[in-house]
Amino acid sequence: HNRPLMAIVQAAMQEDVDAIGLSLLSGSHMTHFTQVLEEMRAQGLDDVLLFGGGIIPAEDMQQLQSLGVGRLFGPGTPLGDIVAYLNDEIPARRGDGV
């Protein structure tokens, strides 16, 4: 596993975060998202949202979402759209309702 990616999960545990967002433009999205998701599950962070964005083909987005990754945003997505998604998704994952 990639040490910097594992450090992200460790920091998320220590800070008790609600979400982890990855932005990848390197073409390594399948590997990176999968490794972070696996480590999150291994550490019991099942209620933490993993989402992100970058230049990710629609087919890969669908595959990542089927594995449990949240919404993936493409380049140029307005920040307000991402904030609105997080404001809806995080309470739903916590069971707080909306």
N, C-alpha and C positions, 0 to 999 in steps of 0.2 A: 504494500500500500504506500501511497504517496505521503510522505511525512508532513508537508505543509497542509494537506487536506485533513489529516488526522488532527493537526493543531487547531483547525477551524472547529472541529467537533468538540475537542477538549475545551476550547474557549466558550463555546456555546453552553456546555455543561456548567462551567464555572460561573457564567453570567446569568444562567437561567433564562435564556432567550426564548422568544415565541417563534422565531423564524430565522432561517439561514438563507441568504440569497447569494447565488453564484452568478457572475457575469463572465462568460467565456467567449472569446473570439478566436481561439486557437484551433478549433476543430476537434478538440479533445473532450467535448461535452459528454459523450456517452461514457467514457471512462471516469471522468471526474465526478459527474453526478451520481453514477452508480457506486463508486467508492465511498463518497460522503454518505449516501443513503445507507449503505451496508454498515458503516461505522456508527451512524446515528442509531440504527436498530440494535447493534451490538451493545451500545451504551444505554439503551432504554429510552432514547429520545423519540419515542413513537408519536408523541403529541406535538412535536416541533415541526413546523412547516419548512420543507426544502423547496425553494422556488428559484427562478433566475431568468437568465436571458442571454442573448447573444445571437450569433448567426447560426441558427440551428434549423435544419430542414424539417418540414412538417412531419415527415415520417418518423424522424428521430424524436421530435416532440411527443408524438403519440406514444411511442415506445417508452420513453422516460415517464410519461404520465401514467402509463399502465403499470409501471413499477412502483408508483407512489410519489413521484415528484409532482409538486403543485404546478401552477401555471408558469409557462415559459414565455417571456416577452421578446419580441424582435427588436432590432435596432430602430430608434426613432419613436418608441412607445412613449407617450406623454407620462411624466412622473405621476400626474394625478390618477391615471389609470392603474398604476401599480399600487399607489396608496389606497385607492378604493378597494382593490382586490384584497390587500392585507387587512383593511378595516372590516371586511366581510368574512374572510377566511379564518383569521386568528380566533375571533370569538366563537366561531362555529366549531373549530377544533378543540377549544377549551370546554365546549358544552355550555357556553354562556348565552347562546342564542344571539340574535342580532338586535 
